[in-house]
């Protein structure tokens, strides 16, 4: 990601805050196993070399990349599997900016952040996003 894509922010006192992307640019964090390909556990890394890409995942993710969005794979694969993971991503044709390893395993994620976070649960097919109203958990005011 280019630093020029980030907008600088300051608070009322002139203190620098963490920069943000423009509203038009999305920062996609995408799981690998069970989301863009066969679900392969860390305990069977030899299967990672031949994991099958899920239908539409490659096309949709590369479209987002080409539209200027930031693509980062966020995986529970451990960092010792970086070489095999990035070779597989490159060999299958995924366009991406980076990979973050060592995501906690087991699901049931609850992300708390001071920036906007949108979560989308993958249910078997990459398609265009639609807007729906859903119930969410928030901090009590």
Residue pairs with C-beta under 8 A, 6 or more apart in sequence:
1 70
1 97
5 21
5 22
5 25
5 70
6 19
6 20
6 21
7 19
7 20
7 21
7 22
8 16
8 19
9 16
9 17
9 18
9 19
9 20
10 16
10 17
11 17
18 114
18 115
20 115
21 27
21 70
24 68
25 68
25 69
25 70
26 64
26 69
26 70
27 69
27 70
27 72
28 61
28 64
28 69
28 70
28 71
28 72
29 72
29 73
29 74
29 100
30 36
30 61
30 71
30 72
30 73
30 74
31 73
31 74
31 75
31 76
31 103
31 122
32 73
32 75
32 77
32 85
32 89
33 39
33 40
33 41
33 51
33 75
33 76
33 77
34 122
35 54
35 57
35 122
36 53
36 54
36 57
36 58
36 61
36 73
36 94
37 51
37 52
37 53
37 54
37 57
37 88
37 92
38 47
38 51
38 52
40 47
40 48
40 51
42 76
42 77
42 78
42 81
45 81
45 84
48 77
48 81
48 84
48 85
48 88
49 84
49 87
49 88
51 88
53 92
54 124
54 125
54 126
55 125
55 126
56 125
56 126
56 127
57 126
58 92
58 93
58 94
59 126
60 126
60 127
61 71
61 94
61 95
61 96
61 126
62 93
62 94
62 95
64 71
65 71
65 95
65 96
65 97
66 95
70 97
71 94
71 95
71 96
71 97
72 96
72 97
72 98
72 99
72 100
73 85
73 89
73 94
73 96
73 98
73 99
73 100
74 99
74 100
74 103
75 85
75 99
75 100
75 101
75 103
76 102
76 103
76 104
76 105
77 85
77 101
78 101
78 102
79 101
79 102
81 101
82 99
82 101
85 99
85 101
86 99
89 96
89 99
109 119
110 137
111 117
111 119
120 129
